[in-house]
Amino acid sequence: MTRRVPDKGGARSGAPSPAGRLARTRSGPEDLAFLLDGLHSRRLVLLKSLLTRLERRPSAVPGHARERFAEHWRLLERAEEHAPLPVRDTLDHPSVGNWLAAALTAADGEPLTRSLDHFGAVAATAALRAGTDFALDLAAPGGILALPGAGLARTGAETVRLTAHGRTARLTADGRRAGPVLLRAAGRLSGAGAGWQGLRRLPGSGACLDDLDPYRAPSGGVGRAALPAAPREAGGPEPWLRRWRAALALLRATDPQRAAETVALLRCLVPLARHGAGGRVLEAGAKASATFRAAPGAVFTTPPESAAELAEVLVHETQHSKLSVLHDLVPLHQAAPGAVHRVAWRADPRPLAGVLQGTYAHLALADFWDRAARRRPLPPAAAADARARRDSYGGQVAQALPILLESGELTPEGREFVEGMERHLAVLLGTAGHCAPFGGTSPAGDVR
């Protein structure tokens, strides 16, 4: 598989660098392409790291596991030669990032062997979407074959053979049919018949509501309460789809460019349960949302109470995804070990990376509510509420910017980025000045 290295330029032409442009929290088409190319490049590097581990440490897994992995890799390469775009889209799905992070950290032996089994489902999904004909034996733990970004096929068998030809693919076990028929057309994958559960698409976008994939969330859960991903049975998709439609409509009415950015970068919305590990439960009225560096494009959140709340979550968490990818491409800081800082939006002290992430997300929210306050026509009470939110988030950013600039931990690109945020904040607050924040703390586990 080929790796495309994104252009980090701007310096030669005198034009603003990607960091300089993205400091305003807004992404034009050039910036979106830069971020998406960067995400894909990193995904390929990590996949190659997994392959290199197996090549350099033959004893890490049994021989049959290495041979199976090599077979799946060859299928992936063949699919990419046939149709690279659906293969890229599959590899860049957030659940593939979570799986890859787990595989790279799995211990040699049985843990790594189990992790490698899922690579077959990843390669098969990419090949199915690419229109490649193949026949492949796949692991289906618990009788379930999880196809990233598409859904689940319940097979009734722990190992199945997937045979793809033309527009259909069939699952067999011991020579007998197992599970639904898989259908493919125009780079999309679906299922038909008993045993199929497909992911619901979020209307007006290419993203999905992921309440099925076993790798949709990290095994350790989200936040201090270690909240797991909520199963589909917990309320069903319809309330989420209604709230999504309303939130997207609000974003489009308030800020079409930010709505377009959200649609371009979001790959899945992952509902979180309110009950975590060890019986820990979120307090009444408490909310949680998060983004994980291993899975940019996935937004994890507890059920929102309103369209405005979900719109805020989408704006906030999209910035985390953007900044995680940007920092991988253009390092913004070299954080000092053990150094932590107090910020207005969290009760616990934060490392510099957390301060930078939170500052960036809150600046985007200040920008969003500034535009909401200037919408016409808008009832006076709604306009006053939007201005109050803008000033609250802006005040939190104003308190954090000196921490970043005086830390001594920023790279030159990081200083350019933070100074760009400072200039944008001055434009947003205008004569309002740097007002004191009155907003609440952010949910635990914002980005990890």
PEFEN-V775046 format. One record per backbone hydrogen bond with DSSP energy under -0.5 kcal/mol. CO is the residue of the C=O (numbers start at 1). NH is the residue of the N-H. If there is no record, write none. Layout:
BEGIN
co & nh
CO & NH
CO & NH
END
This chain:
BEGIN
co & nh
2 & 4
3 & 5
4 & 6
6 & 8
9 & 18
10 & 14
10 & 15
17 & 21
18 & 22
19 & 23
21 & 24
22 & 25
26 & 28
28 & 32
29 & 33
30 & 34
31 & 35
32 & 36
33 & 37
34 & 38
35 & 39
36 & 40
37 & 41
38 & 42
39 & 43
40 & 44
41 & 45
42 & 46
43 & 47
44 & 48
45 & 49
46 & 50
47 & 51
48 & 52
49 & 53
50 & 54
51 & 55
52 & 56
53 & 57
57 & 60
58 & 61
60 & 109
62 & 65
62 & 66
63 & 67
64 & 68
65 & 69
66 & 70
67 & 71
68 & 72
69 & 73
70 & 74
71 & 75
72 & 76
73 & 77
74 & 78
75 & 79
76 & 80
77 & 81
78 & 82
79 & 83
83 & 87
84 & 88
85 & 89
86 & 90
87 & 91
88 & 92
90 & 93
93 & 96
93 & 97
94 & 98
95 & 99
96 & 100
97 & 101
98 & 102
99 & 103
100 & 104
101 & 105
102 & 106
103 & 106
107 & 112
109 & 113
110 & 114
111 & 115
112 & 116
113 & 117
114 & 118
115 & 118
116 & 119
116 & 120
117 & 120
117 & 121
118 & 122
119 & 123
120 & 124
121 & 125
122 & 126
123 & 127
124 & 128
125 & 129
126 & 130
127 & 131
127 & 132
128 & 131
134 & 164
136 & 162
138 & 160
140 & 143
141 & 144
143 & 155
143 & 156
144 & 146
145 & 147
145 & 153
146 & 148
147 & 150
147 & 151
150 & 199
151 & 147
152 & 154
152 & 197
153 & 145
153 & 155
158 & 140
160 & 138
160 & 162
161 & 163
161 & 172
162 & 136
162 & 164
163 & 170
164 & 134
165 & 168
167 & 184
168 & 165
169 & 182
170 & 163
171 & 178
172 & 161
173 & 176
176 & 173
181 & 192
182 & 169
183 & 190
185 & 188
188 & 185
190 & 183
192 & 181
193 & 196
195 & 154
197 & 152
200 & 209
201 & 203
202 & 205
207 & 202
208 & 210
208 & 269
209 & 200
209 & 211
211 & 232
213 & 216
218 & 221
222 & 227
223 & 226
225 & 277
226 & 277
227 & 222
228 & 273
231 & 234
232 & 236
233 & 235
237 & 241
238 & 242
239 & 243
240 & 244
241 & 245
242 & 246
243 & 247
244 & 248
245 & 249
246 & 250
247 & 251
248 & 252
249 & 253
250 & 254
251 & 255
255 & 259
256 & 260
257 & 261
258 & 262
259 & 263
260 & 264
261 & 265
262 & 266
267 & 208
268 & 270
268 & 299
269 & 210
269 & 271
270 & 301
271 & 230
274 & 276
274 & 282
275 & 228
276 & 279
277 & 280
280 & 276
283 & 286
288 & 302
290 & 300
291 & 448
292 & 295
293 & 296
295 & 298
297 & 267
297 & 268
298 & 300
299 & 270
300 & 290
301 & 272
306 & 310
307 & 311
308 & 312
309 & 313
310 & 314
311 & 315
312 & 316
313 & 317
314 & 318
315 & 319
316 & 320
317 & 321
318 & 322
319 & 323
320 & 324
321 & 325
322 & 326
323 & 327
324 & 328
325 & 329
326 & 330
332 & 411
336 & 339
341 & 350
343 & 346
345 & 442
350 & 341
351 & 354
351 & 355
352 & 356
353 & 357
354 & 358
355 & 359
356 & 360
357 & 361
358 & 362
359 & 363
360 & 364
361 & 365
362 & 366
363 & 367
364 & 368
365 & 369
366 & 370
367 & 371
368 & 372
369 & 373
370 & 374
372 & 375
379 & 383
380 & 384
381 & 385
382 & 386
383 & 387
384 & 388
385 & 389
386 & 390
387 & 391
388 & 392
389 & 393
390 & 394
391 & 395
392 & 396
393 & 397
394 & 398
395 & 399
396 & 400
397 & 401
398 & 402
400 & 404
401 & 405
402 & 406
404 & 407
409 & 334
411 & 415
412 & 416
413 & 417
414 & 418
415 & 419
416 & 420
417 & 421
418 & 422
419 & 423
420 & 424
421 & 425
422 & 426
423 & 427
424 & 428
425 & 429
426 & 430
429 & 432
430 & 433
433 & 435
443 & 446
446 & 291
END
